[in-house]
Amino acid sequence: GRESEWYALRRSADRRFDGSAGRESEWYVLHENDDGPEPRHPQVTLMAPYERFEAWQLCHQLVLAIYHVTASFPREELYGLTAQARRAAFSAAANIAEGSAKRGRREFRRYLDISVGSLSELSYIIRLARDLKMLKVGEAKKLEDLHTRASQVTWKLYQSMRVR
């Protein structure tokens, strides 16, 4: 039933990963107040474990921004730069999500490594699209700023997952 799928945990969404969380079956139930978990409360918001990571949140924003700006790329780039930009952005966020469901820091760190690589690839794609005049100056600047922030936070998360 519903109770077997979700675990009502009294954790805040921004709590640091401590190595014990991140199993696929864990779901975080957030309440307007923290008086205690009530799974059937109408104001309950279910949050997948990866959603609590700022790195994932920023990468997700980056995916949305990339999809938005690539919608105006030339049609002949649909299977080229458009697809590659979307794939790299998606990979950055998806690997954080997938890695957070793995057990242990080492496994999570491996997925974060892939995410960092995807962000590096995306950095070049944004630069190329800007240089080819496929992005307006303002669009490129916003993407670069969001990309830089997502990369910094993802890198910090990667570093924090060192096996002790």
Residue pairs with C-beta under 8 A, 6 or more apart in sequence:
2 39
2 40
3 39
5 25
5 27
6 27
6 29
6 39
6 46
7 25
7 26
7 27
7 29
8 29
8 37
8 38
8 39
9 26
9 28
9 29
9 37
10 34
10 36
10 37
11 21
11 28
11 52
12 30
13 28
13 30
13 47
13 51
13 52
14 52
14 54
15 52
16 160
17 53
17 100
17 108
17 157
17 160
17 161
19 104
19 105
21 49
21 100
22 49
22 100
22 101
22 102
22 103
22 108
23 49
23 101
23 103
24 101
26 49
27 46
27 47
27 48
27 49
28 46
28 47
28 48
28 49
28 51
28 52
29 37
29 39
29 44
29 45
29 46
29 47
30 44
30 45
30 47
31 37
31 38
31 41
31 43
31 44
32 43
38 44
48 97
49 100
49 101
50 56
50 96
50 97
50 100
50 101
51 57
53 96
53 100
53 157
54 153
54 157
55 96
55 112
55 115
55 150
55 153
55 154
55 156
55 157
56 93
56 96
56 97
56 100
58 146
58 149
58 150
58 153
58 154
59 89
59 92
59 93
59 96
59 115
59 119
59 150
59 154
60 93
61 146
61 150
62 89
62 92
62 93
62 122
62 143
62 146
62 147
62 150
63 86
63 89
63 90
63 92
63 93
65 142
65 143
65 146
66 85
66 86
66 89
66 122
66 143
67 86
67 89
69 135
69 139
69 143
70 81
70 82
70 85
70 86
73 81
73 82
73 129
73 134
74 134
77 134
81 125
81 128
81 129
81 132
81 134
84 121
84 125
85 122
85 125
85 126
85 129
88 118
88 119
88 121
88 122
88 125
89 118
89 122
91 114
91 115
91 118
92 115
92 118
92 119
92 122
92 150
92 154
93 115
95 111
95 112
95 114
95 115
95 118
96 111
96 112
96 115
96 154
96 157
98 111
99 107
99 108
99 109
99 110
99 111
99 112
99 114
99 115
100 108
100 111
102 108
102 111
105 161
105 162
105 163
105 164
106 161
106 163
108 161
109 158
109 161
109 162
109 163
112 154
112 157
112 158
112 161
113 158
115 154
115 158
116 151
116 154
116 155
116 158
119 147
119 150
119 151
119 154
120 151
122 147
123 147
123 151
126 135
126 140
126 143
126 144
126 147
129 135
129 140
130 137
130 140
135 143
